[in-house]
Amino acid sequence: MSAALLIAPLKMLVSVLGTGVLPPGATTALGQAQTTLGTAADESTRTVAAVDAGWHGAGGDAASSTAKTLASADSAVGQAGVDVATTIESAAGHVRTANTALNALVDSFVSAASAVPAIATPAGLATLVPLALDHIARGVQVVQTAQTELEADTAALGRHNAPAEVTGVSRNGAQSAAVGGEGTKIVLPDGSTVYAPNERAATAVRAALSVQGTPYVWGGTSTDGFDCSGFTQWAYQQAGVDLPRLAQDQDTAGYAVSQSDLMPGDLAVWSGHVAMYAGNGQYVETGGDPVGITPLYTNNAGQSFEGFYRPHT
């Protein structure tokens, strides 16, 4: 048995992990997204001012709302691009660090093996086998550490999942059927306008938004403190709709909708968490933090995503 064969599992770990070296310019466009989309957001903001100054009535209100939505979306996506670029570079750095550590272990074993006389003899193997096992175990620890770091990076990326479309608006200025008269209008804290499928869903969203800052309390179901499902249950109770108490059961009170069809009041359900969609790519939720607005996401560390659901109202 040769020293190379003994250390082969460690070399395999090096090969599978990769180098962590990104291609030139891999994150450049993402890193510049905030500047690029910031220009678009500024243009939309100027459009809002022009519309508000010279176009009155329902059509003007709709056009102004569209421009506000686009400005908000451009700003959010631009910041998300920078965050994603930073996360990708962080993940690549974790892989590079692990790769360097694994190669150092390989070199360490090869150096130690070269000092052992008569490697193929029982005495030589008695020295090398424990040494190889120790180096391999240390290599596994390196990979496990990298895996934990990469899981955190993956969770960070998941926070920037975007809806398939901006609620109620498209780039050519056309708005969804809800804006055309169907649905119930809601004004979000950032001043943008969205449309819930009906008055009860709108009431639930308004109730949820009205208690931002309420602390997270495990098992909480009142304005003294909420947990995630206690919060969504309470919000819908204000609209006269009863939801099950547990997060993983609240999908049974509604029907599944696709991400592209999300409307305010819809619920995002995981195996142990639930959030309410507020519109414009945002949730209003609590889950360890006080009630607040967060970007839409579907990855939630350690939990399986069950889907989006619209409660029966």
Secondary structure, DSSP 8 states (H G I E B T S, - for coil): --HHHHTHHHHHHHHHH------TTTTHHHHTHHHHHHHHHHHHHHHHHHHHHH--SHHHHHHHHHHHHHHHHHHHHHHHHHHHHHHHHHHHHHHHHHHHHHHHHHHHHHHHHHTSSSTTSHHHHHHHHHHHHHHHHHHHHHHHHHHHHHHHHHHHHHTT---SS-TT--TTS---TTTTT-SEEEE-TTS-EEEESSHHHHHHHHHHHHTTT--B-TT-EETTEE-HHHHHHHHHHTTT----SSGGGGGGGEEEE-GGG--TT-EEEESS-EEEEEETTEEEE-SSS-SEEEE----BTTB-EEEEEEE--
